[in-house]
Amino acid sequence: MPRYSLLIYTPVGGPPAGVDLAERGRRFLAFTEELKRDGVYLGGDRLHDADSATTVRIREGETQLTDGPFAETKEFLAGFYLLDCPDLDKALAYAARIPNADFASIEVRPIMEQQPAPA
């Protein structure tokens, strides 16, 4: 089956006022268990805040390390799921059920299958 990444982008300032983070955490755990029961879960995790990132670039043979994310944005990559779904429609249906989709953005991308190197 095709694989899909569900990339969860949340606002830099955090969730809107009134969001119960403990309750959201419980909903995420339940959602992840549902994905496992459905047999589509391949992996996923929450990421540390964007300010903990280090960006690596190689320019003219020199390695450059920069603290922080690649680009300044209003949202940051907070976590991801990797799913094995029969089609894009099913992956989109799961993405719409991610517990913070009401204030986050969920980017769904098909995974490119690696082709064997020519002999």
Buried (B, 14 or more C-beta within 10 A) or exposed (E): EBBBBBBBBBBBEEBEEEEEEEEBEEBBEEBBEEBEEEEBBBEBEEEEEBEEBEEEEEEEEEEEEEEEBEEEEEBBBBBBBBBBBEEEEBBBEBBEEBBBEEEBBBBBEEEEEEEEEEE
